[in-house]
Amino acid sequence: MTTALPRHSTPEALTELLRRVASQDAAALRALYDLASPQLFGIALRILQRREWAEEVLQEAFVNIWRYAGTFRTGRSTPMIWMAAIVRNRAFDHLRQQKAYGAEAETQWSDAFEDILRTSDAGPPDLLLVSQQARQLTICMARLRACERHAVALAYLRDQSYIEIADVLSVPVGTAKSHVRRGLQKLRAYLAEV
């Protein structure tokens, strides 16, 4: 006899669903998808900026969640953070594939980067996705000069090369490298203070 499936995306409910998915419970996977996919799709869309790519990545991510649900450990992170990491990794893999095949991903600076870095107006679902360390990083990122923050975000959130960063920021390649290097040095110093 199976127990009822959770209807709310609390960490406890998602943990229970992941436990059931690990034992190959397809109904639990469907319930997990219904509860978590809107937030996870949002993450994929922010990174990829193309709906069709985000949908594909979300589907691939849930295949990985099905395969690796047994590796989730509650002491290490929350279920949503664990699943978000899978989505982010798949999204960055997808961007690398598109770049390798010559597909042109949008590289213009977007307000989506600022949304990722902003925490002051985040709601409860967003806070669930962000660990304490990520919140500290966000605070430290906000302390950087805009050019450094943008360069670091393009390098690490969009996995862009120095040439691509220079193009987006309309600066020479050497300046783009300097922005990334100085931004990372400042981040290390700010994080050491926290």
Contacts in CASP RR format, 6 or more apart in sequence:
PFRMAT RR
TARGET T0000
AUTHOR 0000-0000-0000
METHOD contacts of the structure
MODEL  1
MTTALPRHSTPEALTELLRRVASQDAAALRALYDLASPQLFGIALRILQR
REWAEEVLQEAFVNIWRYAGTFRTGRSTPMIWMAAIVRNRAFDHLRQQKA
YGAEAETQWSDAFEDILRTSDAGPPDLLLVSQQARQLTICMARLRACERH
AVALAYLRDQSYIEIADVLSVPVGTAKSHVRRGLQKLRAYLAEV
2 25 0 8 1.000
2 27 0 8 1.000
5 17 0 8 1.000
5 27 0 8 1.000
5 28 0 8 1.000
5 31 0 8 1.000
6 13 0 8 1.000
6 14 0 8 1.000
6 16 0 8 1.000
6 17 0 8 1.000
6 31 0 8 1.000
6 35 0 8 1.000
7 13 0 8 1.000
7 31 0 8 1.000
7 35 0 8 1.000
8 35 0 8 1.000
9 35 0 8 1.000
9 36 0 8 1.000
9 39 0 8 1.000
9 80 0 8 1.000
9 125 0 8 1.000
9 128 0 8 1.000
11 78 0 8 1.000
11 79 0 8 1.000
11 80 0 8 1.000
11 128 0 8 1.000
13 35 0 8 1.000
14 32 0 8 1.000
14 35 0 8 1.000
14 36 0 8 1.000
14 78 0 8 1.000
14 79 0 8 1.000
14 80 0 8 1.000
14 83 0 8 1.000
15 72 0 8 1.000
15 74 0 8 1.000
15 79 0 8 1.000
17 28 0 8 1.000
17 29 0 8 1.000
17 31 0 8 1.000
17 32 0 8 1.000
17 35 0 8 1.000
17 79 0 8 1.000
18 32 0 8 1.000
18 65 0 8 1.000
18 69 0 8 1.000
18 70 0 8 1.000
18 72 0 8 1.000
18 79 0 8 1.000
18 82 0 8 1.000
19 69 0 8 1.000
19 70 0 8 1.000
20 28 0 8 1.000
21 28 0 8 1.000
21 29 0 8 1.000
21 32 0 8 1.000
21 65 0 8 1.000
21 66 0 8 1.000
21 69 0 8 1.000
21 70 0 8 1.000
22 69 0 8 1.000
22 70 0 8 1.000
22 72 0 8 1.000
29 62 0 8 1.000
29 65 0 8 1.000
29 66 0 8 1.000
32 65 0 8 1.000
33 62 0 8 1.000
36 79 0 8 1.000
36 80 0 8 1.000
36 83 0 8 1.000
37 58 0 8 1.000
37 62 0 8 1.000
39 80 0 8 1.000
39 84 0 8 1.000
39 125 0 8 1.000
39 128 0 8 1.000
39 129 0 8 1.000
40 58 0 8 1.000
40 61 0 8 1.000
40 83 0 8 1.000
40 84 0 8 1.000
40 87 0 8 1.000
41 54 0 8 1.000
41 55 0 8 1.000
41 58 0 8 1.000
42 54 0 8 1.000
43 84 0 8 1.000
43 87 0 8 1.000
43 88 0 8 1.000
43 91 0 8 1.000
43 129 0 8 1.000
44 53 0 8 1.000
44 54 0 8 1.000
44 57 0 8 1.000
44 58 0 8 1.000
44 61 0 8 1.000
44 87 0 8 1.000
44 90 0 8 1.000
44 91 0 8 1.000
45 51 0 8 1.000
45 54 0 8 1.000
46 112 0 8 1.000
46 115 0 8 1.000
46 116 0 8 1.000
47 54 0 8 1.000
47 88 0 8 1.000
47 91 0 8 1.000
47 92 0 8 1.000
47 95 0 8 1.000
47 157 0 8 1.000
47 158 0 8 1.000
48 54 0 8 1.000
48 57 0 8 1.000
48 91 0 8 1.000
48 94 0 8 1.000
48 95 0 8 1.000
48 105 0 8 1.000
49 105 0 8 1.000
49 106 0 8 1.000
49 110 0 8 1.000
49 112 0 8 1.000
50 105 0 8 1.000
50 106 0 8 1.000
53 91 0 8 1.000
53 94 0 8 1.000
53 98 0 8 1.000
54 91 0 8 1.000
56 94 0 8 1.000
57 87 0 8 1.000
57 90 0 8 1.000
57 91 0 8 1.000
57 94 0 8 1.000
58 87 0 8 1.000
60 90 0 8 1.000
60 94 0 8 1.000
61 83 0 8 1.000
61 86 0 8 1.000
61 87 0 8 1.000
61 90 0 8 1.000
64 86 0 8 1.000
64 90 0 8 1.000
65 83 0 8 1.000
65 86 0 8 1.000
68 86 0 8 1.000
72 79 0 8 1.000
72 82 0 8 1.000
76 82 0 8 1.000
77 85 0 8 1.000
77 131 0 8 1.000
78 128 0 8 1.000
78 131 0 8 1.000
80 128 0 8 1.000
80 129 0 8 1.000
81 128 0 8 1.000
81 129 0 8 1.000
81 130 0 8 1.000
81 131 0 8 1.000
84 129 0 8 1.000
92 159 0 8 1.000
95 105 0 8 1.000
95 158 0 8 1.000
95 159 0 8 1.000
96 159 0 8 1.000
98 104 0 8 1.000
98 105 0 8 1.000
99 105 0 8 1.000
107 154 0 8 1.000
107 158 0 8 1.000
107 160 0 8 1.000
107 164 0 8 1.000
107 167 0 8 1.000
107 168 0 8 1.000
108 168 0 8 1.000
109 150 0 8 1.000
109 154 0 8 1.000
109 168 0 8 1.000
109 169 0 8 1.000
113 150 0 8 1.000
113 153 0 8 1.000
113 154 0 8 1.000
113 157 0 8 1.000
116 153 0 8 1.000
116 157 0 8 1.000
117 138 0 8 1.000
117 141 0 8 1.000
117 142 0 8 1.000
117 149 0 8 1.000
117 153 0 8 1.000
118 138 0 8 1.000
118 142 0 8 1.000
119 130 0 8 1.000
119 135 0 8 1.000
119 138 0 8 1.000
119 139 0 8 1.000
122 130 0 8 1.000
130 138 0 8 1.000
136 191 0 8 1.000
136 194 0 8 1.000
137 187 0 8 1.000
137 191 0 8 1.000
139 190 0 8 1.000
139 194 0 8 1.000
140 186 0 8 1.000
140 187 0 8 1.000
140 190 0 8 1.000
140 191 0 8 1.000
140 194 0 8 1.000
141 149 0 8 1.000
141 152 0 8 1.000
141 153 0 8 1.000
141 187 0 8 1.000
142 149 0 8 1.000
143 186 0 8 1.000
143 190 0 8 1.000
144 152 0 8 1.000
144 183 0 8 1.000
144 186 0 8 1.000
144 187 0 8 1.000
147 169 0 8 1.000
147 171 0 8 1.000
147 179 0 8 1.000
148 179 0 8 1.000
148 180 0 8 1.000
148 182 0 8 1.000
148 183 0 8 1.000
148 186 0 8 1.000
149 183 0 8 1.000
150 168 0 8 1.000
150 169 0 8 1.000
150 179 0 8 1.000
151 165 0 8 1.000
151 169 0 8 1.000
151 176 0 8 1.000
151 179 0 8 1.000
151 180 0 8 1.000
151 183 0 8 1.000
152 179 0 8 1.000
152 180 0 8 1.000
152 183 0 8 1.000
152 184 0 8 1.000
152 187 0 8 1.000
154 160 0 8 1.000
154 164 0 8 1.000
154 165 0 8 1.000
154 168 0 8 1.000
154 169 0 8 1.000
155 162 0 8 1.000
155 165 0 8 1.000
155 180 0 8 1.000
160 168 0 8 1.000
162 173 0 8 1.000
162 174 0 8 1.000
162 176 0 8 1.000
162 177 0 8 1.000
162 180 0 8 1.000
163 173 0 8 1.000
163 176 0 8 1.000
165 176 0 8 1.000
165 179 0 8 1.000
165 180 0 8 1.000
166 172 0 8 1.000
166 173 0 8 1.000
166 174 0 8 1.000
166 175 0 8 1.000
166 176 0 8 1.000
169 175 0 8 1.000
169 176 0 8 1.000
169 179 0 8 1.000
171 179 0 8 1.000
END
